[in-house]
Amino acid sequence: MSEASKVVVLAGATGDLGSLIAGLLLEKPGVRLRVLVRPESMAKVATLREQGVEIVEVDLARPDQERLLDEAVSGAFCVISAIQGGPDIIVDAQLRLLAAACRAGVRRFIPSNFSYNIFGLDEGDNINSDDRRAFARAADETCGDVEVVQIQIGAFLDRKVLFGFLGAFDLGEGRAFLWGDGNAAMDFTTYADAARFTAEVAVDEASVPGVFEVAGESLDFHGLVKAYEDGSGKSVTVSRLGSLADLDDELERRRQAEPDNMFAWLPLMYWRAMLSGKAKLQSIANGRYPHIKPTTVAEYVRSEGL
Ligand SMILES: NC(=O)c1ccc[n+]([C@@H]2O[C@H](COP(=O)([O-])OP(=O)(O)OC[C@H]3O[C@@H](n4cnc5c(N)ncnc54)[C@H](OP(=O)(O)O)[C@@H]3O)[C@@H](O)[C@H]2O)c1
């Protein structure tokens, strides 16, 4: 199949990452973009429709949409999923989409991962990573013919994630929070760079490894704090909160206190996997697409005025 006739199907085009991927695919000559949007979100894709993008209205959460999914992925070179949700979405819905891709003879499927190295974690370390590994295991059994490519990027180098959700920094107070010795290397990539690499993988004619890893920068905690200081010109006070074993205890305490409020404890699951080194990317391959020069932590902080 030549690039001039490539159909790329994207689920999650209304999300933070998916909208960036959509924009980049639209700029690629010869790529035809088709997005899958659930009924209640159709208004969000009015601009994409005006830009000539094919829109398929489908609720991936519904198990009775097989025929619609078959039509939605028909003729596609690659299906990308940038959707977010619990196991009903990440495991069940994505498997239905993968099964449709398999029936249609799609070449490549990029599932919603875009995380740190989920394969380095043990079951229970992080409930979201558990779901993504459950999808990966089931995908292996669903269809051997589709090239499933897990794209891993570390933590999003972003004001909402690294400098927000994760709870690693309180920029208002000029503080960063450390458990353990902070000597394990961690990986950081902007949404924009994750989208750039994903758009390249989506149209790549050559086979791509089943786990494809990229990173804007890899730093340990101390390097991360220094990069923030360099980029912002501000100094940060590091609060040492305890050992990694203390972090386990704190996580357990929060979980028992508020089992149904995952935002009380989920960020610590991510931060623990990073600080312990378990989530470190294993084979960063930025060089596969050398025209992409990913943003470093200091560059991001400077450009955002953080
Ligand atoms: N590495 C990191 O630090 C990090 C951080 C955050 C996220 N991520 C990963 O990045 C990926 C994208 O995240 P994001 O931040 O871009 O998410 P997001 O902004 O919340 O977008 C989620 C997308 O999923 C769609 N969606 C949710 N439920 C759906 C359903 N039932 N059926 C169909 N579509 C559904 C949403 O569509 P609607 O418009 O219809 O709601 C939206 O387009 C995910 O894999 C996530 O795990 C990684």
The ligand as a Gaussian input file, in Angstrom:
#p B3LYP/6-31G(d) Opt

LIG

0 1
 N        2.178000       9.093000      30.263000
 C        1.400000       9.903000      30.945000
 O        1.851000      10.652000      31.823000
 C       -0.067000       9.961000      30.620000
 C       -0.874000      10.903000      31.260000
 C       -2.225000      11.000000      30.878000
 C       -2.709000      10.135000      29.913000
 N       -1.900000       9.213000      29.353000
 C       -2.406000       8.301000      28.309000
 O       -2.596000       9.009000      27.093000
 C       -3.738000       8.505000      26.414000
 C       -4.682000       9.638000      26.077000
 O       -4.968000      10.368000      27.236000
 P       -5.536000      11.843000      27.197000
 O       -4.946000      12.576000      28.336000
 O       -5.428000      12.413000      25.819000
 O       -7.080000      11.532000      27.519000
 P       -8.331000      12.495000      27.454000
 O       -7.949000      13.892000      27.117000
 O       -9.132000      12.247000      28.694000
 O       -9.148000      11.918000      26.210000
 C       -9.750000      10.685000      26.296000
 C      -10.401000      10.342000      24.964000
 O      -11.032000       9.077000      25.142000
 C      -12.332000       9.173000      24.629000
 N      -13.237000       8.255000      25.304000
 C      -13.411000       8.128000      26.628000
 N      -14.375000       7.198000      26.856000
 C      -14.762000       6.742000      25.644000
 C      -15.714000       5.794000      25.201000
 N      -16.516000       5.138000      26.058000
 N      -15.840000       5.561000      23.876000
 C      -15.081000       6.253000      23.018000
 N      -14.155000       7.173000      23.356000
 C      -14.018000       7.405000      24.659000
 C      -12.759000      10.605000      24.893000
 O      -13.843000      10.919000      24.069000
 P      -15.023000      11.949000      24.516000
 O      -14.667000      13.280000      23.906000
 O      -16.229000      11.345000      23.902000
 O      -15.068000      11.993000      26.012000
 C      -11.473000      11.335000      24.524000
 O      -11.409000      11.513000      23.119000
 C       -4.302000       7.409000      27.320000
 O       -3.782000       6.184000      26.920000
 C       -3.752000       7.741000      28.675000
 O       -3.605000       6.633000      29.514000
 C       -0.578000       9.114000      29.675000

